[in-house]
Structures are given as C-alpha cells and as structure tokens.
Amino acid sequence: MLGESVTLRQAKEALNQQVEAKQGYAEGQTSETVGTLYYSYTGIRDRLLNVNAGVEENLSEWGFDVVLDEAHGAAPGEEPIP
C-alpha cells in the first residue's frame, strides 16, 4: 500500500502541474503565455474594457469586479467615490 500511495501521489502532482500549465499559473508563465486560460481571460477583459470605455461598471455583468475611484473618475452622472 505504501508503494501504491507514493505512485498515486506522484500521479496527482503530475496532474496538478498539467492543470497549472493549462491555467497559465505554472512557473515562468504570465498573462502573455498564449494558449492558457489566463491569456484568454485577460484578452477578454481587455476587449470588454475597450468596448465599455467610460462605462467600465458594465463589466460586472461579465463577472469582473469593477471598482471605480477618483483616479479614474466616476461613471457618467455619478459622483466620484471619496
């Protein structure tokens, strides 16, 4: 059983490394690593930011957390957040 547990642990670690690589979170990967989920996610976010320039709060409909502050101004018709 001990030998089997070592083999299973090694298989689990190999699968975890594959998952991290596909997500884009493996060592040496960044948001610019093509073919990863992280790359796709940031590309989608950037495109949505371009389409929704000035009304960035619309990105919350797509699951992004949007925080408006004074440095970026308030949404049209709203007061800046203190």
C-alpha positions in Angstrom: 0.0 0.0 0.0 2.9 2.3 0.7 4.3 1.9 -2.8 0.9 2.5 -4.3 0.4 5.7 -2.2 3.7 7.0 -3.5 2.7 6.3 -7.1 -0.7 7.9 -6.6 0.9 11.0 -5.0 3.3 11.3 -8.0 0.4 11.0 -10.5 -1.6 13.6 -8.5 1.4 16.0 -8.6 1.8 15.5 -12.4 -1.9 16.2 -13.0 -1.7 19.3 -10.8 1.2 20.6 -12.8 -0.7 20.0 -16.1 -3.7 21.9 -14.7 -1.5 24.8 -13.6 0.1 24.9 -17.1 -3.2 25.0 -18.8 -4.5 27.7 -16.5 -1.3 29.8 -17.1 -0.1 29.7 -13.5 2.9 27.4 -13.9 6.4 28.6 -13.2 7.5 31.1 -15.9 4.1 31.7 -17.3 2.4 35.1 -17.5 -0.8 36.6 -18.8 1.0 36.7 -22.2 1.6 32.9 -22.4 -0.5 32.0 -25.5 -2.9 29.1 -25.2 -3.6 29.4 -21.5 -6.8 30.3 -19.7 -5.1 33.3 -18.1 -4.1 34.6 -21.6 -7.7 34.2 -22.8 -9.2 35.7 -19.7 -7.1 38.8 -19.9 -7.7 39.2 -23.6 -11.5 39.0 -23.0 -11.2 41.5 -20.2 -9.1 43.9 -22.3 -11.6 43.7 -25.2 -14.5 44.3 -22.8 -12.7 47.3 -21.4 -12.2 48.8 -24.9 -15.9 48.2 -25.8 -17.1 49.7 -22.5 -14.7 52.6 -22.2 -16.3 55.2 -19.9 -18.9 52.7 -18.6 -16.5 50.1 -17.1 -19.1 49.2 -14.5 -20.8 47.2 -17.3 -18.0 44.6 -16.9 -19.6 43.5 -13.7 -22.3 41.8 -15.9 -19.5 39.6 -17.2 -18.3 38.6 -13.8 -15.5 41.1 -13.3 -15.2 43.1 -10.1 -15.3 46.7 -11.0 -14.0 49.3 -8.6 -14.4 53.0 -9.5 -12.2 55.5 -7.7 -11.3 59.2 -8.0 -8.2 58.5 -10.0 -10.3 57.0 -12.8 -13.3 59.2 -12.3 -16.9 58.3 -11.7 -19.4 56.8 -14.1 -21.4 59.3 -16.1 -23.9 61.0 -13.9 -22.3 59.7 -10.7 -20.3 61.5 -8.0 -16.7 60.4 -7.6 -16.2 57.9 -4.8 -14.5 59.7 -1.8 
